[in-house]
Structure formats: C-alpha cells, structure tokens
Amino acid sequence: MTDLSASQGKARVLVIDDEEEIAELFRDVLTIAGFAVTAASRPAEIIALIDQSLACFDIVVLDLSMPGFDGVEVMRRLAARGCEARLVLVSGFDRKVLDGARELATRYGLSVGGCLEKPIRSVALVDMLRRLPQTGQREAAPALALAPEDLARGLAAGELVVHYQPMVTLADGQWVGIEALARWQHPEQGLIGPQHFIPLAEASGLSSALTLTVLESVVADLRHVNGSLGFHGAVSVNLSPSALTDLRLPELIVERLQRHGDLGCRIRFEITETSVPANQTMALDILTRLRLAGYALSIDDFGTGHSTMDNLRRLPIQELKIDRGFVQEAESDSRARVIVESSAALARDLGLTVVAEGVETMAAWRWLKSIGVDIAQGYLIARPMPIIQLAGWHAAWTATDRASAG
C-alpha cells in the first residue's frame, strides 16, 4: 500500500485492485496526471483504508473482480461508512456486469462517476477522472428547520418565487416552452430549493395551496414575457402526488386561471410517474377534468416509475419527457441509450410530443435530434432563472446559429 497523499489542491484518488502491478500502474499514471493517489491491493489494506481513511478521498477507482474480497463487498462496506467519494467502477467482464454493479452502487446510495471495461487505456482513465467534481466541490445541503406554519406563513406573505427553464425545439432551436420551478425566498434562510419545502407541503396538506400560488405567479409572469418578448409558448407546472388526490383541485385551478383568459390556457401540467397514487381512479378523475378544461398534460421523468406502460395507456397525456438520468448516461451506457431511443419511438407511435431533459452537450443535442426527439431542456440551453433574466437569455440564444447546432 502506498502512503496516503495529502497534496493540497489535488483530487485525492484511492485505487483498489487486487493485482498489485495494475494498482501501481494506475497510481503512477494518475500521479503524473496531477492527482494525489493511494493504491491498495490486499484485502487487509483495503479494509483499513475504508475504515480509517475513507474521508481522505474524492474518488475511488474500484476493480469489481477481486478473488476473496470482491468489488460488491467493497461497495457494501463503502456504503456502510457513508462514502461520499465518486466511484469509478472497473471490470474485465462484459458491460452488463458493469451496468448491474452501477445500479447496485446507486441503490446503496453511492455516487458513481463512471464505468470502464478492462483493458483500460490510461488516457481514458485520466480523462474520466478529470471530468469528475471533487467531493469538496459539492454543495452541502443545509439543515433547515422548517415547520408547516412557516410554509403557510410564507405562502400568505408572497415569499414563493418562480424560476423558469426554457425548452427549445431540436430541429431549429426555436423557443417553445418554459418549465416553472418553485423556490421559497425565506426572509432569514435565503432562497430555499423545492427539495426542502415540497415534502413539507405534502405532509401538511398545503400542496394545493402551493400549486395555486405557483399558478398565480406564472400567469403574471406570462403577461410580462408575452408583451416584452413575444413569447407565446406553453408553461409547464408540476403537480405533486397529493395534488392528484384532491378532487377539488380541478375546479380551483379552472376558477383561478379563467380570470386570466388566454394566458391561463397556455398552462401545461406535468406529473411524474412516481407521483401517480395507488388509487389511479382518483388521479384519472382529476387529470381527465383538467384535460376537458383545455389544459395540456405531460408525463415527466419517464422511465423511473414501476407502471410506465399502464400510465401511458390510461392517462390523457399529450407529452412525454424522458428522464434526465437516461439522457445523460446514454453517452457511456448502451442500455440507457436504448431506453431513450425506445422511449422516443414509443412516444412518436402514440402521437406524443417527446421532450428530453438533462441536455448538456452538443453531442447529446445531435443524437437526440437524429432519433426524433422534438424538444430539449437542460443546461446546454439554460439553467433555471428568474423571469427578469429571460430577456437576456433570449437575446443571447437567438444570436447563435441554431440551424447549424444540430
């Protein structure tokens, strides 16, 4: 086992491989590339590093096939120790073994940065590790002490704000939609993301009030972008799981939006597969009434639920959004690639508009366009932003050569 490296500013890498020569080769290559590397080959060394020094590492390069102490056992031990490092999984077996191990690591709560098949080219290993963020670069989720009465007060005080993420056509880059994403501008704790207050709204019966508050903000903002930017596309608003159990909600939505005439008609409601309750009759009741009232419906995060085909068959949707996880992993994961291609083909056969979330590279843009995806959403186009920033984004976006982008 090599000595622990503590070079300040360098990403710290732990290489685990039962073949000592391979482990030392990886160590030498990565050291030359500018990483601080520790290599371990024998089970006792590996266990000692995991138990005593795991927090010292940003990245763990792990060989899955190690006689006597295999990579799955190592992953289980890493998970038990609360490992926050990014894993790079390595194996001489076929890709399906790597894909299965990646899924297992994710289920254990580990962060997988990538997979490599042996024999590994040094340049491929270095390139993959350079693209991984270090553990220390991740933002720690703040521990927020929030109570239902805080959220109720915030809604009444107008502290809920909406950020927007544009959606554009893959064919020519035309701006055709935006997704509304709720934020809470807390007077003491600053801007709070939805992961902190949506579960609170769910648990305290405030989901419908939250939805109606978002809609009020959206139609007011629509009036602004409609006049200043000439934007006439749809705005997607998420419906939470408990919203699909509130039979009063369709009437409340229609009453609220009819006050705003044509602007209200441009709302599209998004539901995730996992948000459809066990009582599908109730969800179907609510969604059918929203559809009859003239609102478009979209199924979000497609492929992540357990009743995918049943939802497509039963729910009155017009749009399918492919989950960002599949889109982003398609470049390196052949099975994710097949899932995206099959989802796009299925949606087209069902007469649905196809949206790909998580589009971050031009390579992804070109590929998604080639397989018939209609609309892209992701950081390549824009990050979520306040309404006042849309004009600047739009000016910059329209100045690009979108025709040659695809």
N, C-alpha and C positions, 0 to 999 in steps of 0.2 A: 504494500500500500504506500502510495506517495504521501508526502507531508501535505497537510491542509494548506492551501494557498490563501493569502489574505491581501492580494494586490488591490489597493483602493481604486475604485472606478471601473474595474473589470468585472464582467459577468462571471459568476462562480459556477463551475460545472463539476458535477460528480459523474464519473463514468463507471458503470457497473457491467463487467463482462467476465465470465469465468475463464476465458482464455487470456492469460496474463499478457501475452505478446500483443494481442489485439487491443487490450485495455491501455497498454503503454503506448501503442501506436496512436490511438485516439488522443491520448494525453499530449503526445509530442506535437501532433498536427494542430490541435486546438490551442496549445500554448503558443505556438508560432503565430497563430491567427489572432492572438491577443486576449485569450480567455485565461482565467485562473482555474487550473484543473487539478482535481484529485481523482485518482484511479484506484479501483478496488476489484479484486478477483476472487478471493477466498471468502466463503460464507461468514466466517467469524469477523473478518474485516468489514464486510458489507453490513452485518448486523450492528457492529459497533458504531459505524458511521451514521446509520439510520437512527440509532437510539441516542447517540451522544452529540452528533454534529450536523443533524439534518438542516437546522436553521441557517447553516453557513452557505447553503447552495441556492442558486437561482434556477438552475437547470439540472435535471438528472437524465443522463443517457443510459438507457436500460436495455440490456440484451434479454430477450424473453426465454431463450433456450439455454438453461444452465443446470446441468445434472446435479441433483442433490439439493438445490435451492433455486427453483426456477423463478422466472420473472413475475409470475402471478403471485407467488408468495411474497416477493419483494413489494409488489403493488399493495397487497393487503397490509403489509407492515407500514408502508408509507402512509396509507390512508389512516391507519390507527394512530400514527404520530402526527396527524394533521398537516401533512406535507403541502406546502404552498408553492413549491418549485414547479416549473413546467417540465413535463416528461417528454422525452423523445424515445419512442419505442423502436427497437431494432430486432430483426429476426431473419433467419435463413429460411423459414417456412414461407408458404405462399401468402399472397396478400390477404386472403380471407382470415388467416390466423391473426395477422396484424390488426385487421379491422375488428375482429372479435375482441382482441385484447384492448383496443382503444375504447370500445363500448364498455367493457368491464371497468376500465380505469375511470371512465366518466361516471359510471354508476357508483363507484367508490368515492366520488367527489374529488377526484384528482384532475388536474388541468393538463391535457395532452397537447403539446405543441406541434407534434408531427410524428410520422412513422417512416422508417427506412428499411428496405429489404437488403439483406446481405447478398453478395459482397457490396460494400459501401464505398463509393468514391469520396475521397477526402473533401473535394470541393463541394459535394452535395451536403455533407455533414456540416461543414463550416457555414455554407450559405443558409441552411435551415436554422442553425443556432443564432446567426446574426440577425435573423428576422424575428426572433422571439424577444418580447419585452422581459426585462429582468423583474424578479419578484418585487424588488424595492421600488420599481416604477409604477406598480399598480396602486390605484387609489383605494385606501382602506374605507370600507363602508362605515359611516359614522353610526354610533349607537344613539338612536333617537328615542327619547321618552315621550311618546305621543299617546294621548287618550282620545276616545271618541268625542268628548266635549271640545277638545282642541280643534278637531276637524270640523265639527258643527259650527264652532265659532268662526273658523277660517272661511268656510263657505259663506256664512252670513256677512262676513266683513269684506268679501270680494278679494280674498287673497289667492284664490285659484287663478293661475295664468295658463295660457296655452301656447305651446311651441309647435312649429309646423315643419314637416319634412316633405319636400317636393317629390313628385313622381313624374317621370317623363317617358315618352314612347321610345322604344329601342330602334324603331325604323328611322326616325329623323330627329329625335331629341326634343320633340315638342312637349311643353309643359301642360300636362293634362289633369293633374290632381295634387292634393296635399293630404297628408295624414295629420290629424290633430292629436297632440300628445300633452296630457295634463301635467302641470307642475304646481307645486304649492310654494308661494313666496311667503315663507313664515317670517314674522317680524323679528324673531330672536334667532332662529336657526338657519336663516337664509333660504336659498332655493332647494326644495326637497323633491327628490325624484319619486315617480309613481310607485316604485317597489316598496317605499316606506308607508305610503298612505292608502293605496288601493286595498291591501289586505285589511287595513283598519276600517275602511268604508264597508267592505264585505261583511266583516264581523259585527259591525254596529248598525246595520240596516240603513246606511247612508249612500248606498250605491246609486239609487235612482236620483237622489238629490244631486249627487256628483255629476251624473250624466246630464241632467237638465242644466246645471251650471255651465258645463263644458259647451253645451249646445248654444246657450245664450252668448257666450264669448265667441264661438265660431261664427255665428251669423253676423255679429257686429264686425268681426274681422273680415268676413266675406264682403261686406259692403265696402270696406276700405280697399281691398285688393281688386274688387270688381271695378271700382271707379278709377283708382290710380294706376293699375297695371293692366286693366282689361282682361283679367283672368276670369274665365267662365267655366272652369273645370269643377270637379267634384271634391268635396272634403270628406275624408274618411274619419269616422268617430267610433271608438271601441265601445262595445257593450260588454260589461263584466258578467261573470257567471250568475251572480244573484239578480242581475237585471233580467235574466231570462227566466226568472221565477216570479216576477212581479207583473201580474196580469193587468195592473192599472197603467203600466208604463206606456204602452202604445197610445192610449188616449192622452196622457200627459205630454208626450212628445208631439203628437199632432196638434194639440192645443197651443203648445209653445211655438212651434215652427210656423204654423199657419199665419201667425201675426206678421211674419216677415216675407210673405208672398213667395215669389220665385226663388229667393235666396234659400229658403228652407228646403225647397225641393232638390237642392244640389247636395244634400247630405247623403252619404253612403255609410251604412252601419256595418262594422266589422265584428265578427265573432271568431274566437279561436275554437279549434276542435275540442280542446280540453275544457272550454267554458260551457259546452252544451251539457245541461244537467242530466242526471239519470232519468228524470221524468221528461222524456223527449216530447211528449204530448204538449206539455206546457210551453216548451221552447218553440215548438212548431206553431202553436196558437199565437204567440207573441210575434214571431217573425213573419208569419203569414199576414197578420194585420198590418204590420209595418210595410210589407210589400204591397198590400192592397191600397195603402195610403199613398203609394207612389215613391217610396224610398228604396234605393238600391241596397242590396245586401252582398257582403263579401265574406268568404271564409278565410281566416288568417292562419299563419303558421301551419300550412297544410303539410300533413305527413307526420305530425307529432302526436296525434291522438290515437286512440285504440279503435275508433269506429269510423274511420275515414270514409270508406265506401258507403256506409249507411247514411252518413251526414250528406254526402253528395247526392244520394238518391232521394232523401226525404226533405231536405231544407231548400227553400225557394231562393237560392243564391244566383247571382249573375257573374261573380268574380271569384277567382281562386288566387290566393297569394302563397307562393312557395316559401317555406320557412328558410330564414337566412342561414341556418346551420347547414342545410343541404347545399345551398348555393355556394357558400364559402368553402366547404370541404370538397366540392366537386373537382377542383383542380388537382387534388392529390389523392382522392378516394374514388375509385372507379364505381363503387356501389352507390355512393352519393350522386355521382354523375348520372347513372342510370335512373335513379329515383327522380331527379329533376327532369330528365328527358321524358320519362314515362308520365310524370305528373302533367307536364306541358301538353303532351299528346292527348292524355285523357281529358284535360280541360277543353282543348280545342274540339274534341269529338262530342263533348257535352254542350258546346256552344257558349263556353265561359271565356271571359277575358282572363288572361294569365299575367300575373304580376310576380316578379322576382324580387324578394327582399335581400338586403345584405350585399348589394352590388358594390364592390370596392375597387375593381381593377378593369382596365380596358380589355384585358383578355377575357374576363367574365362577361363583359358587355358584348363582345363579338360572338362568343359562344352562345350566349342566351338568345341573341338575335338570330343566329343560324338555326336554332331548334324551334323557333316560332314563338318565343315569349313576347308578349305585347309591350309590357311596361316594366321599367326598372325603378327601384327605390334603394337608396344606400348612400354611403359616404362618398362614392365617386361623384354622385350628383350633388348632394348637400347633406350636412348634418342638420338635425332639428334646430330651429331658430325662432326667435320672437317674430311677430308679424312685421315689425318695422324693418327687419333685415331682409325681407323677401325682395324688396325692390332692388337692393344692391346685388343679391344673388342672381336675380333675373337678368339684370343688365350684363353681368359677367358671363352668365350661361349663354345668353343669346349672342354674345360676341364670339363664341367658339364656333369652330367649323363642325357642326353636329353631323352633317351629311357624311363626312369622312371618318367620324368617330366610330361608326360601326363597320 
